[in-house]
Amino acid sequence: PAEAVQPAPQTLIEKPKRGRRPRVVSPGPGESLPGPKGVKDFESYDSIKELFSAARVDTLGSKILLTAVYLQEKLHFSEFSSSDITSNFKVLKVKVRNISASINILLNKKPPLLIQVGKMGDHRQSRRKYQVSEHGLILARG
């Protein structure tokens, strides 16, 4: 009998901290790339606290993505800003130093997890509006 061919393991290269080399993260058997785990249907959660307690998120990027998907899928936001995410983080008692820099990391991923859809205001003080990309929705649903 022919043996089943095992697919090549997925890997993710984490952005290195200053002065360090990039770290390659490989998930174990039956695991996927880092992201929210245990979340399938966002409609079944009554609050964002309940969602976060069910999902196993450990990185700031995963928390931002999970909150963004919650806003878009559960609360039916057509677009959201960084202040919408920050206000939900206050409820969850999650501290973020620079939410814009963290969102920019999700915007610059290949493929992007968030998409910038608009801008209100001029120059540096503008409010940017975002949506979760299809790839971001897939990753958040696990």
N, C-alpha and C positions, 0 to 999 in steps of 0.2 A: 504494500500500500504506500502511496505517495505521502510524504510528510507535509504538513501545512507549513507554508512559508511564513515566518514571523516578520511583521512589518518593522522597519527601522524605527528605533525609539525616537520620539520627538525630543528636541532639545530647545532650550531658550538661553540666550546669552544675556545675563543681567548686566546692566550698566555699572561700570566699576566706580568705586569711590575714588576720590582724589588720590593719585599716587599708587593705585592698585591695578592689578590685571583683571580683565573681564572674567566673570565666573560663569561656567556652563552649568545649567540646572537640568538634570534629566529626571523625569518622574519615574517612580517605581512601577512594578507590574500592576496593571489595572488602573493607573492614575493618569491624569491628563496634565497639561501645562498649568502653571499657577493661575488661579482665578477663583471666583466664588464657587464653592462646592455645596451641593445639597439643595440647590434652588432650581425648581422646574417651572412652577406656575406662580407668577408674582401676584396674581389676583387673589390667591388664597390667604395672603397675609394681611392682617388688619392694620398693622403699624410697621414702621421701619425698624423699630426695636425688635419686634417679633421676627422680621426678616433677617436681621443681623444675628440674632441668636440661633437661627436655623442654619444660616450659611457659615461656612468656616473660612473667613477672610483674615489674612494676616498682613498684607501689604497695603500701603496707602493707595496705590493705584487700583487695587481690587476693591477697596472701600469706595473710592470715587466712582468706579464703574458700576458697582452694585447700587449705589445711591442714584446715579444717573438713570439706570434702567428702571429703578423703582419709580422715579419721577415720571418717566416717559410711559411706562407700561401700566402701572397701578393708578397713578394720579392723572394720567392722560395729558401731561404737559406736551405741547407740540414742540417746544424748545425750552431750554433752561439756561440759567447763568451760573456763574461760580458762587454767587450769593445764595442761590437756591440750595446748592450742595452744602455750603457752609452752615446755613441755618439748620439743615438736617443733622449735620455733624455736631452742632451744639446740643441737640436733643440726645444724641448718642454719646456725648462727652468724648468726641474724637477731636484732638487738637491738630491743626495744620498750620505750619508757618507760612507757606506761600502756596495758596491753592492754585493760582494761575500757572506757576511753574509745574505743578503736579499734573494739571490738566494738559499742559503743552506736551508732556511726555506721552500721554494717551493719544494726543492729536498726531504726534510724529511717529508713532509705531507703524510698522509695516505688516499687515494692513492696519489703517487707523481704527482705533476703538471708538473715538468720538469724532464728530465732524463739526466745524464751525460754520454756522448757517447765517450769521448776521452780526452786525456791529451797530451799537447805538452810541453816538457821541464822537468826539474828535480825539485823535492821537492817543496818548497814554491813558487818559481817563475814560476811555470808551468801555461800555459794557458789551461783552461778547456773548452771543447766544450759541448754544450747542445742541446737537442731537446725538444719540447713540447710533453708531453705524451698524450695519447688518452683522459684521464680524463681532462687534462688541456685544450684540444681543445673543449671538450664538455662544460666545465665551461665557457670558453671565448665566446663561441657562444650563451650562455644564454639559 
